[in-house]
Amino acid sequence: MAIRISRVVQTTCCVPVQWDAWTDEGQYLYLRYRQGVGSVTPYPSNDYTTWDPTVEPIIAWNDGTGGYDITLEGFAATAGLDLSAAITDPPVPIKPPDDGSYGQPVPAITSDATNQA
């Protein structure tokens, strides 16, 4: 029987792709995919500072692709997770830099000596 997921939050979108997920019973699961390796690991909460490093994934696979990209639906299908009742929260926002550079054009790189500082 598939593990039924009730809530999912994508915490990173690449290298690795990660989600925080909770079952109907409130069990927290750490979902991770990197270099073609997927895993589902149970922890007491999503506070990684409390995680026991000896905990083993309850589901793990290597798809042989060495890939870095997978959708939540693809991950769930491969892992045998049931997302039919899942509330998918928006991804955790990534905070832009505070130095004012966010959204500014990137200067062109040229070999012209007059453009060198």
C-alpha positions as CSV (number, residue, x, y, z in Angstrom):
1,M,0.0,0.0,0.0
2,A,1.3,3.4,-0.9
3,I,2.2,6.0,1.7
4,R,-0.4,8.7,1.5
5,I,0.9,12.3,1.6
6,S,-1.3,15.1,2.9
7,R,1.1,18.1,2.6
8,V,4.2,18.8,0.5
9,V,6.5,21.8,0.4
10,Q,9.3,22.0,-2.2
11,T,12.4,23.3,-0.3
12,T,15.0,23.2,-3.2
13,C,14.5,22.9,-6.9
14,C,17.8,21.5,-8.0
15,V,21.0,19.8,-6.8
16,P,19.3,18.2,-5.0
17,V,15.6,18.5,-5.6
18,Q,14.0,18.3,-2.1
19,W,10.6,18.3,-0.5
20,D,9.2,18.3,3.0
21,A,6.2,16.0,3.2
22,W,3.8,14.9,5.9
23,T,1.6,11.8,5.9
24,D,-2.1,11.7,7.0
25,E,-0.8,10.6,10.4
26,G,1.5,13.6,10.7
27,Q,4.8,11.7,10.0
28,Y,7.4,14.0,8.5
29,L,9.2,12.7,5.4
30,Y,12.3,14.1,3.8
31,L,12.1,13.6,0.0
32,R,15.4,13.9,-1.9
33,Y,16.6,13.3,-5.5
34,R,20.1,13.9,-6.7
35,Q,22.3,12.2,-9.4
36,G,19.5,9.8,-10.2
37,V,19.2,8.7,-6.6
38,G,15.9,9.2,-4.8
39,S,15.1,8.6,-1.1
40,V,12.3,9.0,1.4
41,T,13.5,9.3,4.9
42,P,11.3,9.7,8.1
43,Y,12.4,12.1,10.8
44,P,10.6,13.5,13.8
45,S,10.2,17.0,12.1
46,N,11.5,19.1,9.3
47,D,14.1,20.7,11.7
48,Y,17.3,19.2,10.3
49,T,19.3,20.1,13.4
50,T,17.4,17.4,15.2
51,W,17.9,14.6,12.7
52,D,19.7,11.4,13.6
53,P,22.3,10.7,10.9
54,T,21.9,6.9,11.4
55,V,18.2,7.0,10.2
56,E,18.0,5.0,6.9
57,P,15.5,5.9,4.1
58,I,12.4,3.8,4.1
59,I,12.4,4.0,0.2
60,A,15.4,4.5,-2.0
61,W,16.3,3.9,-5.6
62,N,18.9,4.7,-8.3
63,D,17.3,5.2,-11.7
64,G,20.7,5.0,-13.4
65,T,20.3,8.4,-15.1
66,G,22.7,10.4,-13.0
67,G,20.0,13.1,-13.3
68,Y,19.2,16.1,-11.2
69,D,15.7,17.0,-12.4
70,I,12.4,15.3,-11.4
71,T,8.9,16.5,-10.8
72,L,7.0,15.8,-7.6
73,E,4.6,13.6,-9.5
74,G,7.5,11.7,-11.1
75,F,9.2,11.3,-7.7
76,A,5.9,10.1,-6.1
77,A,5.2,7.6,-8.8
78,T,8.7,6.1,-8.6
79,A,8.6,6.1,-4.7
80,G,5.1,4.7,-4.6
81,L,3.7,7.7,-2.7
82,D,0.0,8.7,-3.0
83,L,-0.4,12.4,-3.6
84,S,-4.2,12.2,-4.3
85,A,-5.0,14.1,-1.0
86,A,-1.9,16.2,-0.9
87,I,-2.0,20.0,-0.4
88,T,1.0,21.3,-2.3
89,D,2.3,24.5,-0.7
90,P,4.2,27.0,-2.9
91,P,8.0,26.5,-3.0
92,V,10.0,28.0,-0.1
93,P,11.1,31.4,-1.5
94,I,14.8,32.0,-2.0
95,K,15.8,35.3,-0.4
96,P,17.5,37.7,-3.0
97,P,20.8,39.3,-2.1
98,D,20.6,42.4,0.1
99,D,23.3,44.3,-1.8
100,G,20.9,45.9,-4.3
101,S,22.2,43.7,-7.2
102,Y,19.0,41.6,-7.5
103,G,17.3,42.4,-10.8
104,Q,20.1,44.6,-12.0
105,P,21.6,44.0,-15.5
106,V,24.8,42.1,-15.5
107,P,27.6,44.1,-17.1
108,A,29.0,42.8,-20.4
109,I,32.4,41.2,-20.3
110,T,34.6,42.5,-23.1
111,S,38.3,42.3,-23.9
112,D,38.4,46.0,-24.4
113,A,41.0,47.5,-22.1
114,T,38.9,50.7,-21.6
115,N,36.2,48.6,-19.8
116,Q,38.6,47.2,-17.2
117,A,38.7,48.8,-13.8
